[in-house]
């Protein structure tokens, strides 16, 4: 998924930027008198250098002149930077005391001035205090473990607040000690309930904390600078990011988050690394043992020992996961399907390989349904990504692969099979080529705009299908979900705005901004400089595409999607580019929804999806956990019974043997390739076909002035 434009900024922009930076450098002020860390010699080697100062001034000028919103760098922005920086350094409010923050507060409204003047010292000072506090906490945790995990009393009725996003900060070191005693106690209890022996628990946690201490000692000035400047950049929007020279040169993790080798999209989630989505046809997706929202807690190479990565930075975890094609990486994963307090993990072995274009190619199948006493055939075209083989195209290869060319061929084949309609399946399609989204739209409409791009100067560029004629005129439905993003949303939005297809499924991701990458003297800046709009004038940003008929979500939309990201730019609208004819679906939507709800009210797959998400959301709202072993085990047992009941209700409804207990796979469990299921066995796909057939029947009845029967 390439969310950004690879083009650099124009030369006149670079010239104006250089002039601005030189002016600012000439006026660079010496640091004001600032508070010092408790130990004046601690972390003294961490100091901003001249390259970083120049880079920070570059970033200030770029955002001032070319960010889409052009918000002023003022006291209000300073307060946002301040809050964002503290959130990055201490997301669980477990390191800084209220006294620490009170000292930092004197700078709350001054970061705008610091940044304009190239003064990085306040950012470095706060980071050094963070390092001191973190070092102190890790040493305290290790002291607790040295006394032995058996010294924890799990019969006491103690509790721990686990969602500390809005918690009060500890007042002093005594309160910090009590919080960390409970945190370590919770870690021990989680591992104990997961079946680990006391000695193994002690060794694991001791090693984890010692590794984190070792990594603290390896902190570089670049780590400080990157965190601080990103607190500034990401106060504008989550996709505006600074890339350090290492990240820019070695891996564009901050641009695409696409992991070379296993095909997964990751993001930081407090002390964990969370899977956001899987690249279609990638090694992780093929393994069938990793899913969105899973947490990676360990990484190992082939037969080597797995390294605990809890508390590591995202880029450091990525370095461990990357490797030569054909080599094996082992990931220790806590599945998202676990109960919130269930730390039991599994180990997945994945062979690194490049995702082949042909494996992501569109493919067809035929969905056979019986409805109202008649047999129907519907064509299904699954599009995992919007791809274009630029290399073959530039080389003049007439057989170059592209989404539009492949879909065109598949549509021809399906029409030869005399299908009654077509369903385009865009589930989990993270996007790709904007050109292909435009050209694919052109297969189903007769000339016209396909997407609008509004730039930071207010100019609106219109991308359009310029080919006359409609390639496929038959009935059409488009199936989407929360992981349908970017180019998928552009295509689905165009199909909805032109009233060319029924959109069914889940609310899409909501990523509707355009980024460009600008090289700096030191690293790179990815900044948001444009926004996508549908031909109706509605943005795809934040809100995504809302289906005409919605299915139950398979992932929590509060956890996955653009709206789940901090400082996500809002939804808005501009003037529409087209005024489509009357919506042919509108007269039938209420009836289509009623029939859909009747069919799926007791459908086992739909019931399972609804109930599983409801259970997950219910458990997520439990923010306080017991540190009493008996109560904790009883709670765990209740949750597992409910999960098992959900699973067995589904299995029994499908005529399968119920499970005695929940199955948990790991790399020692032989992986059985999924049987290639028939389209009819995919409940969401079948329901999409039935909705399309409902529409055809209702439309036909209206044309004949026949009464609608249910």
C-alpha positions, 0 to 999 in steps of 0.5 A: 500500500503506497499512501504517498506520492513519490515525487519530490517538491518543485525546485522553486519550493526548494529555493524558497526553503533554503532562503528561509533556513539561511535567514533563520540560522542567521538569527539563531539564538543561544539557549535560554536558562533551562532546568537541568536533569537531576543528575547533571552528568547523566546522558550528557553525551546526548546533545543536538548537533548542527545538522539536526538544527538545520533539519529542524529549521527545514521541517518548520519551513516546509510545514509552514509553507506546504502542509495541506492545512498550513496551520500557524506555529503558535502557542496553541500548536506549542501546547499540542507539541508538548502534549504529543511529546509527553504522550510519545515518551510516557503513554501509560503515565508510568514514568513522569511524576506530577512534579516532573510535568510541572517543571516541563509545563513552563515550556508548554507555550514556548515550543513554537519559539524554540522550533523557529529559533532552532533551539532543540535543547528543551526537547533533549532535556525532557528526553534525558529526564525520561531516560533517567526515570525509565532507568530507575523504573527498570532497576526497581523492577529488577530488584523486585524480581531478585527477591523471587517471584514467589514473594508476590502475594496473589491472595491479596485483593489488589487491583491495577488500572491497565488503561492509563491514557487519562490516569492521574500521574503518580505524585512522587516516587513512592506512588511510582514504586507502588504502580510498578510493583503492581505492574511487575506483579501483573506481568508475573501473574499473566505468565503464571496463568499462561502456564509458565513456571516461577523460575522461567517467569523470573528468567524471562522478565529479568532478561526483558528488563536487562535488555531494555536497560542495555538498549537505554545505554545505546540511545543516540542523539538521533533517537532523541531528535527523531522522537522530538521532531515527530512530536512536532510533525505529527501534531499536524496529522498522523502521516506527516513524519520525519525520517532519520537518515537510517530509516530513510536509507535502510527502510521506508517503514514510516512511509509505507509500513510494509515489511520487506520479507513477511508482508505485514503492516505494523505500528507501535502500540505503547510497549508492543508492536501491533499488526495493522493489516497483512499484504495480500499474497504475502508470507504472513497472510499465507501462513494463516496464523497472523491476523490484524491487531495481533501483537508481536512480542518476540522475534527470532531467526530460524532456529535461534533463540527468540528475542523478547521485543516488548518495549522496543521501538518499531524500527528496531523490531523491523530490523529483526524481522527483515532478512534475506529472501528464503530465510526463516523468521520466527515471530512470537505473537499474542493473538488479538482473539485472546482475552485482554488479560490472556498473555498466552502466545504462539510462535509462527515460523515464516519464510521471507519472500517477495510478494509476487505480482502475479499472486496479487493479480485479480482473479475470478470465480462464479457464485451459484445461488438459488433464490426465489426458486430459480438458479442464478450465476454471479461473477466474482472478481477479487482484487487484492491490490491496485497494481501496475507493472511500471517496469514492463510498461516502460520497457514497452512490453505489450503484455504488462500486467495491470488491475484494469487489463486483468479485470477487463479480461475477467469480465469478458470471460464472465460475460461469456459464461452468461452471469447474471451480475458481478460482485467486485470483492475489495475486502482487505485491499489496501490500495496501490496505483491511483492510475489503476483506480481511475482506469478501473472506474472507467470500465463501468462509467462513460467518461467523466471525473473519477477523483478530485485532488485538492492541493494546499493552495486550494487548487482542485485537480480532476482525474478523469476517465477519458475513454468513451463507452462503458465496458461492462453495463450489467448489474454490479455490487462492490464488497468492502471492509475496514481494511479496504483503503486508499485506491479501493476507497476511490473506486468504491466511492466513484461507483457509489457516487455514479450510482453504478454499483451497490456498495455492501460490507463494512465502513472502509479505512478512511485514508484520504490524504496525499503525501510527498517525500522531501529530502532534507540535509539530514533525513527526509520529511514526509508531509501531507500536501493534498486531499482526495475527494470523491466526484460527489465532493465528499472526502474519503478522509476519516469517514471512508466509504459508508456502504449502502448496506452494512455488514457487522465489522470483523475488527474494532473500528476504534482500533483499526482505521484512520479515525483511530489515529491521533490528529487524523484530519477531519472529513469535509467536502468541496463542490461536486464534480458531477451531478449524477442521474437519479439514484436507481437504488434509492427506492429499494434500499429500505426493502433491500436492508430489511431482506438482508437483516431477515436473512442474516439475523440467524445466519451463523457466520453473521451471528458469530461475527457480531457476537465475537466483536461485541465480546471483544469490545465488552472486554476492552472496556474492562480497564481495571484488573484483579491481581488476586490469582483466584479471581483472575483465573475465574475471570479467565475461565469465564471469558474462555467459556464464552469464547468457546461457546461462540466457536461451538455455536458456529461449528454446530450450526455448520454441522461440525464437531464441537470443540472441548477446548479452544485450540491454540496453534504454534509452529509445532502444530503442522500447518494444514493448507486451507481447503479452497472454499467455494464462493458459496461457503463465504457468507459475506460474499454469498450475501452480497450476491443475494442483495444484488439479486434482490435488487434485480428482482425488485427492479424487474417487479417495478418495471412490470408494476408488480407488487413487491413480495417478501 
